[in-house]
Amino acid sequence: MNFKRARNDNQVELRRQEILNACKKLLMENGYEDTTLLAISKLISVGRTTIYNYYSTKEDLFMELCTIEIETLIKELNDLFDHADKNNKDEEFKKILMTIFLKYKYLFEYYSMYIAKVLGKANKEVTDAFQERVTVPLKDFYKKLLLFINPNLTHDNIVSFNYVLWVFFTGINTLTYNKTLYEKTCEYFVDSTLALLKK
C-alpha cells in the first residue's frame, strides 16, 4: 500500500494506528527481535524515518501497544463485571477470568517479551511509568473481583491472591503452544482460586 504524508490530526492518528497494527501483526508472526521499525515501515509502505516521528524507539512503540491492549482488556472486564449476575457469582467469576486467559492470552506473550527484551533496556523512568499505568488498573480490577466472591477478604489476602495470579499469568505463557493443555490449566486455576476464596 502507498500512503500520502499525514498532514492533519486525523491522518496523524490513522498513521499511528497503522504503525501499532503492523507492530502487533509482526510481534505475533515473528516475535520481538524480528519486529523492527524497518520491518514495520515496509509492511505499511512508509519510510523508517516516518515512524520516528511517532516513536523514538521500538521499546516506546511496544509499550504503547501494550498499554492500549491492556486498557481494552480492562474496559471489557469492567463491562462484564457491571453486568454480572449477582445471584450466580461463581459462574460470573469463572467467565471473567477465562475471558482474560482465552481471549487475551497474547498479552502473556507480550509480558514475557517485556520482561526479557524491554525491561532494563528502555529508560527506567519510562518503564516505571508504563508498569504503573498497566499494573495498577489490573490489580484494582482483580481486587474488585475477589471481593465480589468474598467481601470478607483482608488486604493481606488480596495481596497474596494478586501475587498468585501474577505468577500464574507469567508462567502460563509456556503452555500456549498446546491449546487443550492451556485451557485445562486455566480452568483448573480458576476453579482452585474460587475454592480458596470461599474457605
N, C-alpha and C positions, 0 to 999 in steps of 0.2 A: 504494500500500500504506500501511496505517496501523500504526504500531508503538507499543507501550507503552514507557514510560520504562524504560531499563535500570537494574535495581536490584541485581543480583548480578554476580559476576565473569564468569560465563558469558555473561550478557546484555550486559555491557560489551564483552566480546571479540567477540561476534556483531555488535554495533553498529559496532565498529571495522572489522570485516571488510566490513560493508555499505558503509561510507564508502570504504574502499580499492577495493572492486569498482566502486563508482559512479565514483570518480575515474578508474580505468583505462578504463572504458567511455567516459566523456566525452573523455578525452585522445585516444583513437583516433578518435572521431567528430568532435570539434570543435577539437582542438589545445589548446595550453597556455593561451592567452589567454582562450578562452571556457570553459575548465573552471574555474569559480568555485566558491567554497564555497556560494554561493546556489544555483547550478545543481545541485550535488551534493545539497544539502538537499532541493530539490524532487524530485529523482529518487527519493530514498528516503523522502520524506514526513516529514521531521523539520525542526525549526526550525534556522536557521543557527547560532543560539547553542548548540545541542546539539553541533554539530561543533566549536565552540571548546572544548568540554570535553575533546576528544581531540587537537586540533591547533590551535596558536595562529595558524598562517599556512598559506596554500596551499603555500608552499615546504616547510614541515615535512611536510605530508601527502605531497607529491610525492616528497620524498627518502625517506620511509619506504616508499612504494610501490616505488621503485627498488631500495632495499635488499632488500626481500622478494623481488622478482623476480630479482635477481642471486644471492641466496642459493639460490633454487630452481634457477637455472641451474648454479651451482657444484656443488650436490648431484647433479644429473643427470650432469654431466660427470665427476665423480668415480666415479659408479656405472658409467658407460660405460668409464672408464679401468680400473677394478678388474676388469672382466670382459673386457678387451681380449684378443684373440688375439695372444700374443707372437710367433707364427710368421707373422703377417700384418700387420706393423706399418704398412706403407704404407696399406693399406685402413682400418685402425683409426684412423689419424691423420686421414685424409680424412673418415671417418664422424663423428668427434668435432667437427672444425671445421665441417663442413656442418650439424651439429645446431645449433651456435651461429648460423650465418648464416641458416638457413631457419626453424627453429622459434622462435628468439628474436630475429628481426630487428627487432621493435618496440622492443627495448632500444636499438638505434641511434638510433631516433627520440627515445626518452627522453633519451639522452645529448645529442642536439642541442638539445632543449628545455632541458636543464640548463645547458649552456654559454651559450645565448642568453638565457634568461629567469631563471635562478635564481642562477647564479654572479655575484657582485658585488652582488646584491640582498639575499640572505639573510645572516645573521650569519656572519662569516668563520670563527669557531671551529666553528660548526655545519657549514659546508661543508667545512672541512678534515677534521673527524671523519668526515663522510659519505664523502669521497673515500678516506680511509684505509680505511674499512670495506669499500668495494666494490672498490677497485682492487688492494689487496694480495692478496686471495684469487684474483683473476683472474690476476694476474702469477705467483703461486705455482703455479697450475694450469698455466699456459702453459709455465712453466719445466719442470715435470714432464713435460709432453707433448713438449717439444723434446728433452729428454734421453732420452726413450723412443725417439726416432728416432735420435739421435746422442749417445751418452753422453760423447763427447769434446769437446763444445762448451765453450768458455771462458765465463767470466762476461760478458766484453765481447760475445761472440757472442749470448748470451741477451738482454742489454740491447738490442742492436741489433734482434733479431727482435721483441722486445716492442714497441719503438718502431714498427717497420714495421706490426705487427699493429694497434696502437692507431690509427695514421694511417689504415689501411685501414678499421677499424671506423667511424671518424668520417666518412670520405669515402663509404663505400658507401651511406649513407643516401640520397644524392641519386638513387640508381638504383631505389629501392623502388617507384616508380610503374610500372616495367616488369618484370614477373615473370621473363620469359625472360632479359632482359639482366642482371638482378640475379643469377640463378642461374648463368649462364655466367661472369660476372665472378668470383663466389665460387669456382667450380670452378677457374678459371684461377689465381686467387690461391693456392688450396690446393696445386695441382699445382706451381706455381712455388716456393712455400715449401718443399715437400717436396724438390724437386730441389736447392735451395740447401743445405738441411740435410745432404744426403747427399754434398756435394762434399768 
